[in-house]
Amino acid sequence: MAVFTSKDDNSVGETIAGSNNNPVKSTVNKYLRNGGSQANSYKYLRFAYAGTGLEDQYMIDVWHSQFLNCTTAVYNTKMIQ
């Protein structure tokens, strides 16, 4: 399992120097973005406090993943165009 979270989130891993232990939901940052030309499957991921947790331009296949306190969990750019 991979965890993508704020530097201020001390709930997993080691505490990062400068962390204030008070994570807040972002409105701008993207944690994982696929800008390539191949569709992917995403499994066993945890996104917390992201502006956009996962961005992909092709059909997204997401399994067994968590999105916590994210402004946008999954954003599919292909569907917008």
DSSP file (Angstrom, degrees, kcal/mol; ACC not computed):
  #  RESIDUE AA STRUCTURE BP1 BP2  ACC     N-H-->O    O-->H-N    N-H-->O    O-->H-N    TCO  KAPPA ALPHA  PHI   PSI    X-CA   Y-CA   Z-CA
    1    1 A M              0   0    0      0, 0.0     2,-0.4     0, 0.0    44,-0.2   0.000 360.0 360.0 360.0 137.1    0.0    0.0    0.0
    2    2 A A  E     -a   45   0A   0     42,-2.0    44,-2.1    41,-0.2     2,-0.5  -0.894 360.0-153.4-109.3 141.3    1.2    3.5   -0.8
    3    3 A V  E     -a   46   0A   0     -2,-0.4     2,-0.5    42,-0.2    44,-0.2  -0.963   8.7-172.5-118.1 126.2    0.3    6.5    1.2
    4    4 A F  E     +a   47   0A   0     42,-3.4    44,-2.3    -2,-0.5     2,-0.3  -0.977  30.0 140.1-115.1 117.7    0.2   10.1   -0.3
    5    5 A T        -     0   0    0     -2,-0.5    44,-0.1    42,-0.2     2,-0.1  -0.893  51.4 -71.5-150.4 176.3   -0.4   12.7    2.4
    6    6 A S    >   -     0   0    0     -2,-0.3     3,-1.6    42,-0.2    44,-0.1  -0.354  38.2-121.7 -71.2 150.9    0.4   16.2    3.7
    7    7 A K  T 3  S+     0   0    0      1,-0.3     9,-0.5    -2,-0.1    14,-0.2   0.720 115.0  57.9 -64.6 -19.4    3.8   16.9    5.3
    8    8 A D  T 3  S+     0   0    0     11,-0.1     2,-0.8    12,-0.1    -1,-0.3   0.407  81.0  99.4 -91.7   1.8    1.8   17.9    8.4
    9    9 A D    <   +     0   0    0     -3,-1.6     3,-0.5    13,-0.2     7,-0.1  -0.803  44.0 175.5 -91.4 107.1    0.1   14.6    8.7
   10   10 A N        +     0   0    0     -2,-0.8    -1,-0.1     1,-0.2     5,-0.1   0.172  53.5  98.8 -96.6  17.4    1.9   12.6   11.4
   11   11 A S  S    S+     0   0    0      1,-0.1     2,-0.3     3,-0.1    -1,-0.2   0.664  87.4  33.2 -81.0 -15.4   -0.5    9.7   11.4
   12   12 A V  S    S-     0   0    0     -3,-0.5    -1,-0.1     2,-0.1    -7,-0.0  -0.985 110.3  -7.3-137.7 149.2    1.8    7.5    9.2
   13   13 A G  S    S-     0   0    0     -2,-0.3     2,-0.2     2,-0.1     3,-0.0  -0.107 102.3 -26.8  67.7-164.8    5.5    7.2    8.8
   14   14 A E        -     0   0    0      1,-0.1     2,-0.3    -3,-0.0    -2,-0.1  -0.523  70.0-102.3 -83.8 151.8    8.1    9.4   10.4
   15   15 A T        -     0   0    0     -2,-0.2     2,-0.3    -5,-0.1    -1,-0.1  -0.588  36.8-131.9 -73.3 131.0    7.5   12.9   11.4
   16   16 A I    >   -     0   0    0     -9,-0.5     3,-2.2    -2,-0.3    -1,-0.0  -0.654  27.2-101.3 -85.4 138.2    8.9   15.4    8.9
   17   17 A A  T 3  S+     0   0    0     -2,-0.3     3,-0.1     1,-0.3    -1,-0.1  -0.354 111.1  27.0 -56.7 132.7   11.0   18.3   10.3
   18   18 A G  T 3  S+     0   0    0      1,-0.3    -1,-0.3    -2,-0.0     2,-0.1   0.368  85.5 144.1  93.1  -3.9    8.8   21.4   10.2
   19   19 A S    <   -     0   0    0     -3,-2.2    -1,-0.3     1,-0.1   -11,-0.1  -0.450  37.4-162.9 -67.7 138.2    5.6   19.5   10.5
   20   20 A N        -     0   0    0     -2,-0.1    -1,-0.1    -3,-0.1   -12,-0.1   0.344  34.6-125.4-101.6   5.8    3.0   21.3   12.6
   21   21 A N  S    S+     0   0    0    -14,-0.2   -12,-0.1     1,-0.1   -13,-0.1   0.770  84.0 104.2  57.2  29.1    0.9   18.1   13.1
   22   22 A N        -     0   0    0      2,-0.0   -13,-0.2   -13,-0.0    -1,-0.1  -0.582  54.1-170.4-137.7  72.8   -2.2   19.9   11.8
   23   23 A P        -     0   0    0      0, 0.0     2,-0.3     0, 0.0    26,-0.1  -0.368   4.0-164.7 -68.1 143.3   -2.9   18.8    8.2
   24   24 A V        -     0   0    0     25,-0.1     2,-0.2    -2,-0.1   -16,-0.1  -0.942  29.6 -96.2-126.7 151.3   -5.4   20.8    6.2
   25   25 A K        -     0   0    0     -2,-0.3     2,-0.2    45,-0.1    25,-0.1  -0.467  41.2-140.9 -66.5 128.3   -7.2   19.9    3.0
   26   26 A S        -     0   0    0     23,-0.6    45,-0.5    43,-0.3    -1,-0.1  -0.499  15.3-163.9 -85.9 158.3   -5.5   21.5    0.0
   27   27 A T  S    S+     0   0    0     -2,-0.2    -1,-0.1    44,-0.1    23,-0.1   0.410  84.1  34.7-116.6  -3.0   -7.3   23.0   -3.0
   28   28 A V  S    S+     0   0    0     24,-0.0     2,-0.1     2,-0.0    22,-0.1   0.743  87.1  91.1-123.3 -34.5   -4.4   23.1   -5.4
   29   29 A N        -     0   0    0     22,-0.1    23,-2.3     1,-0.0    22,-1.1  -0.358  53.1-150.6 -78.6 149.7   -1.9   20.2   -5.2
   30   30 A K  E     -c   52   0B   0     21,-0.2    23,-0.2    20,-0.1     3,-0.2  -0.963   5.0-167.2-114.5 130.8   -2.1   16.9   -7.1
   31   31 A Y  E    S+     0   0B   0     21,-2.0     2,-0.4    -2,-0.4    23,-0.2   0.874  75.6  15.4 -87.7 -39.6   -0.6   13.8   -5.5
   32   32 A L  E     +c   54   0B   0     21,-1.0    23,-2.6    20,-0.4     2,-0.4  -0.969  68.1 176.6-141.8 122.1   -0.6   11.4   -8.5
   33   33 A R  E     -c   55   0B   0     -2,-0.4     2,-0.7    21,-0.2    23,-0.2  -0.988  16.6-159.6-131.9 128.1   -1.0   12.4  -12.2
   34   34 A N  E     +c   56   0B   0     21,-2.9    23,-0.9    -2,-0.4    24,-0.1  -0.914  20.8 162.8-105.1 108.4   -0.8   10.3  -15.3
   35   35 A G        +     0   0    0     -2,-0.7    -1,-0.1    21,-0.1    21,-0.1   0.274  45.5 103.4-104.5   9.0   -0.1   12.4  -18.3
   36   36 A G  S    S-     0   0    0      2,-0.2    21,-0.2     1,-0.1    -2,-0.1   0.028  82.7-106.8 -81.3-168.9    1.0    9.6  -20.5
   37   37 A S  S    S+     0   0    0      2,-0.1     2,-0.4    20,-0.0    -1,-0.1   0.168  88.7  84.3-108.2  16.6   -0.8    7.8  -23.3
   38   38 A Q  S    S-     0   0    0     20,-0.1    -2,-0.2     0, 0.0    20,-0.2  -0.970  74.0-125.8-125.1 134.6   -1.6    4.5  -21.5
   39   39 A A        -     0   0    0     -2,-0.4     2,-0.3    18,-0.1    21,-0.1  -0.477  32.3-161.9 -72.4 146.9   -4.5    3.7  -19.2
   40   40 A N        -     0   0    0     19,-0.4    21,-1.2    -2,-0.1     2,-0.4  -0.890  18.5-131.8-129.5 158.3   -3.6    2.4  -15.8
   41   41 A S  E     -e   61   0C   0     -2,-0.3     2,-0.5    19,-0.1    21,-0.2  -0.918  21.3-154.6-105.0 139.0   -5.1    0.5  -12.9
   42   42 A Y  E     +e   62   0C   0     19,-3.5    21,-3.0    -2,-0.4     2,-0.4  -0.964  18.3 173.8-118.1 127.1   -4.5    1.9   -9.4
   43   43 A K  E     +e   63   0C   0     -2,-0.5    21,-0.2    19,-0.2   -41,-0.2  -0.981  52.9   7.8-136.7 145.2   -4.6   -0.4   -6.4
   44   44 A Y  S    S+     0   0    0     19,-1.4   -42,-2.0    -2,-0.4     2,-0.3   0.910  82.0 144.2  58.2  52.7   -4.0   -0.1   -2.7
   45   45 A L  E     -a    2   0A   0     18,-0.4    21,-2.5   -44,-0.2     2,-0.4  -0.905  35.4-158.9-120.8 149.3   -3.4    3.6   -2.5
   46   46 A R  E     -ab   3  66A   0    -44,-2.1   -42,-3.4    -2,-0.3     2,-0.5  -0.986   8.1-172.6-130.0 122.8   -4.4    6.1    0.3
   47   47 A F  E     +ab   4  67A   0     19,-2.7    21,-3.3    -2,-0.4     2,-0.4  -0.952   7.5 178.0-114.3 130.7   -4.7    9.8   -0.5
   48   48 A A  E     - b   0  68A   0    -44,-2.3   -42,-0.2    -2,-0.5    21,-0.2  -0.999  61.3  -1.4-137.2 135.9   -5.2   12.3    2.3
   49   49 A Y  S    S+     0   0    0     19,-2.1   -23,-0.6    -2,-0.4     2,-0.2   0.792  87.3 149.4  63.4  33.4   -5.5   16.1    2.3
   50   50 A A        -     0   0    0     18,-0.4    21,-2.5     1,-0.2    22,-0.3  -0.636  53.6-143.3 -94.6 153.0   -5.0   16.5   -1.5
   51   51 A G  S    S+     0   0    0    -22,-1.1    21,-1.8     1,-0.4     2,-0.4   0.937 103.4   3.2 -69.5 -52.7   -6.4   19.1   -3.8
   52   52 A T  E    S-cd  30  72B   0    -23,-2.3   -21,-2.0    19,-0.2   -20,-0.4  -0.980  70.1-165.2-131.1 120.7   -6.7   16.3   -6.4
   53   53 A G  E    S+     0   0B   0     19,-2.3   -21,-1.0    -2,-0.4     2,-0.4   0.956  76.3   9.6 -69.1 -51.6   -5.8   12.8   -5.2
   54   54 A L  E     -cd  32  74B   0     19,-2.0    21,-2.5    18,-0.2     2,-0.4  -0.994  62.7-174.7-138.2 126.1   -5.5   11.1   -8.6
   55   55 A E  E     +cd  33  75B   0    -23,-2.6   -21,-2.9    -2,-0.4     2,-0.3  -0.987  13.9 161.0-123.8 128.4   -5.6   12.7  -12.1
   56   56 A D  E     -cd  34  76B   0     19,-2.0    21,-1.1    -2,-0.4    22,-0.5  -0.997  34.2-149.4-145.7 142.5   -5.7   10.6  -15.3
   57   57 A Q  S    S+     0   0    0    -23,-0.9     2,-0.2    -2,-0.3    19,-0.1   0.488  81.8  56.8 -92.1  -2.7   -6.7   11.4  -18.9
   58   58 A Y  S    S-     0   0    0    -20,-0.2    20,-0.1   -24,-0.1    21,-0.1  -0.683 110.1 -56.5-119.3 175.2   -7.8    7.9  -19.7
   59   59 A M        -     0   0    0     -2,-0.2     2,-0.5     1,-0.1   -19,-0.4  -0.285  60.5-139.9 -53.4 128.2  -10.4    5.5  -18.2
   60   60 A I        -     0   0    0     -4,-0.1     2,-0.6   -21,-0.1   -19,-0.1  -0.806  16.4-166.6-101.6 132.3   -9.4    5.1  -14.6
   61   61 A D  E     +e   41   0C   0    -21,-1.2   -19,-3.5    -2,-0.5     2,-0.5  -0.950  14.5 179.5-116.5 106.1   -9.6    1.8  -12.8
   62   62 A V  E     +e   42   0C   0     -2,-0.6     2,-0.4   -21,-0.2   -19,-0.2  -0.943   0.6 177.9-117.7 125.3   -9.3    2.3   -9.0
   63   63 A W  E     -e   43   0C   0    -21,-3.0   -19,-1.4    -2,-0.5   -18,-0.4  -0.966  59.9  -7.6-128.2 141.1   -9.4   -0.6   -6.6
   64   64 A H  S    S+     0   0    0     -2,-0.4     2,-0.3   -21,-0.2   -20,-0.2   0.848  92.3 136.7  48.8  49.8   -9.0   -0.9   -2.8
   65   65 A S        -     0   0    0    -21,-0.2     2,-0.4    -3,-0.1   -19,-0.2  -0.876  43.4-141.9-127.0 158.1   -8.0    2.7   -2.3
   66   66 A Q  E     -b   46   0A   0    -21,-2.5   -19,-2.7    -2,-0.3     2,-0.5  -0.941   6.6-166.8-122.9 142.8   -9.0    5.5    0.2
   67   67 A F  E     -b   47   0A   0     -2,-0.4     2,-0.5   -21,-0.2   -19,-0.2  -0.961  16.5-179.0-127.8 110.8   -9.5    9.2   -0.4
   68   68 A L  E     -b   48   0A   0    -21,-3.3   -19,-2.1    -2,-0.5   -18,-0.4  -0.947  64.0 -15.5-119.3 126.8   -9.6   11.1    2.9
   69   69 A N  S    S+     0   0    0     -2,-0.5     2,-0.3   -21,-0.2   -43,-0.3   0.843  89.6 150.0  53.9  39.5  -10.1   14.9    3.2
   70   70 A C        -     0   0    0    -21,-0.2     3,-0.2     1,-0.1   -19,-0.2  -0.805  49.9-142.1-100.0 143.5   -9.4   15.5   -0.5
   71   71 A T  S    S+     0   0    0    -21,-2.5     2,-0.4   -45,-0.5   -19,-0.2   0.947  97.1  11.0 -65.7 -48.2  -11.0   18.4   -2.4
   72   72 A T  E     -d   52   0B   0    -21,-1.8   -19,-2.3   -22,-0.3    -1,-0.3  -0.994  66.9-166.8-130.5 125.1  -11.3   16.1   -5.5
   73   73 A A  E    S+     0   0B   0     -2,-0.4   -19,-2.0     1,-0.3     2,-0.4   0.986  76.3   8.4 -73.9 -60.9  -10.7   12.4   -5.2
   74   74 A V  E     -d   54   0B   0    -21,-0.2     2,-0.5   -22,-0.1    -1,-0.3  -0.985  63.0-170.7-128.7 132.1  -10.4   11.4   -8.9
   75   75 A Y  E     -d   55   0B   0    -21,-2.5   -19,-2.0    -2,-0.4     2,-0.8  -0.978   5.2-164.1-126.3 118.0  -10.3   13.7  -11.9
   76   76 A N  E >>  -d   56   0B   0     -2,-0.5     4,-0.6   -21,-0.2     3,-0.5  -0.876   2.8-172.4-104.2 104.4  -10.6   12.3  -15.4
   77   77 A T  H 3> S+     0   0    0    -21,-1.1     4,-1.1    -2,-0.8     3,-0.4   0.774  79.7  64.2 -69.5 -26.8   -9.4   15.0  -17.9
   78   78 A K  H 34 S+     0   0    0    -22,-0.5    -1,-0.2     1,-0.2     3,-0.2   0.862  98.9  53.7 -65.1 -36.7  -10.5   13.0  -20.9
   79   79 A M  H <4 S+     0   0    0     -3,-0.5    -1,-0.2     1,-0.2    -2,-0.2   0.758 104.5  56.3 -70.9 -24.1  -14.2   13.1  -19.9
   80   80 A I  H  <        0   0    0     -4,-0.6    -1,-0.2    -3,-0.4    -2,-0.2   0.847 360.0 360.0 -75.9 -34.8  -14.0   16.9  -19.7
   81   81 A Q     <        0   0    0     -4,-1.1    -1,-0.2    -3,-0.2    -2,-0.1   0.473 360.0 360.0 -71.9 360.0  -12.8   17.6  -23.2
